[in-house]
Amino acid sequence: MASLASIAGLSRAYLWRIEEGKSLPNLRNAARLAAALEMPLSTLVEGLDLSKVQLENRPYDGAREG
């Protein structure tokens, strides 16, 4: 796991949370993992069951506009 985390540029703790289902990677980190595993991103997420994942929008904070 340490090697995969290092190649993907992610922390071991973050990778562990993904493996344990405690965290969902964003698209950029999923792409990093796929590249580190030398596989297309589509293969990495193929068959992924998202039926129990609660997707919620974050509140919009207009103060961040620059």
C-alpha positions as CSV (number, residue, x, y, z in Angstrom):
1,M,0.0,0.0,0.0
2,A,2.8,2.4,0.8
3,S,4.2,1.9,-2.7
4,L,0.8,2.5,-4.4
5,A,0.3,5.6,-2.2
6,S,3.7,7.0,-3.1
7,I,3.3,6.3,-6.9
8,A,-0.2,7.9,-6.9
9,G,1.0,10.9,-4.8
10,L,-1.5,10.2,-2.0
11,S,-1.0,9.6,1.7
12,R,-1.1,6.1,3.1
13,A,-3.8,7.2,5.5
14,Y,-6.0,8.5,2.7
15,L,-5.5,5.4,0.7
16,W,-6.4,3.3,3.7
17,R,-9.6,5.3,4.2
18,I,-10.5,4.7,0.6
19,E,-9.9,0.9,0.9
20,E,-12.0,0.8,4.1
21,G,-14.8,2.6,2.4
22,K,-14.5,5.5,4.8
23,S,-13.7,8.0,2.1
24,L,-14.5,8.4,-1.6
25,P,-11.8,9.7,-3.8
26,N,-12.5,12.7,-6.1
27,L,-12.1,12.3,-9.8
28,R,-8.5,13.6,-9.7
29,N,-7.4,11.1,-7.0
30,A,-9.3,8.2,-8.7
31,A,-7.4,9.0,-11.9
32,R,-4.1,9.1,-10.0
33,L,-4.9,5.6,-8.5
34,A,-5.8,4.3,-12.0
35,A,-2.5,5.6,-13.4
36,A,-0.5,4.2,-10.6
37,L,-2.2,0.8,-11.2
38,E,-1.5,1.2,-14.9
39,M,-5.2,0.8,-15.9
40,P,-7.8,3.0,-17.4
41,L,-10.0,4.8,-14.9
42,S,-13.1,3.2,-16.4
43,T,-11.7,-0.2,-15.5
44,L,-11.0,0.9,-11.9
45,V,-14.6,2.0,-11.4
46,E,-16.3,-0.7,-13.5
47,G,-19.1,-2.4,-11.5
48,L,-18.8,0.0,-8.6
49,D,-21.9,-0.1,-6.6
50,L,-22.9,3.5,-5.6
51,S,-26.4,2.6,-4.4
52,K,-25.6,3.2,-0.8
53,V,-23.5,6.3,-1.3
54,Q,-25.3,9.5,-0.2
55,L,-24.4,12.3,-2.6
56,E,-25.2,15.7,-1.2
57,N,-24.4,19.1,-2.6
58,R,-22.3,21.3,-0.4
59,P,-23.7,24.8,0.5
60,Y,-22.6,27.5,-1.9
61,D,-20.3,30.1,-0.4
62,G,-20.3,33.1,-2.7
63,A,-17.5,34.7,-0.7
64,R,-15.0,32.5,-2.5
65,E,-15.4,34.2,-5.8
66,G,-12.3,36.0,-6.9
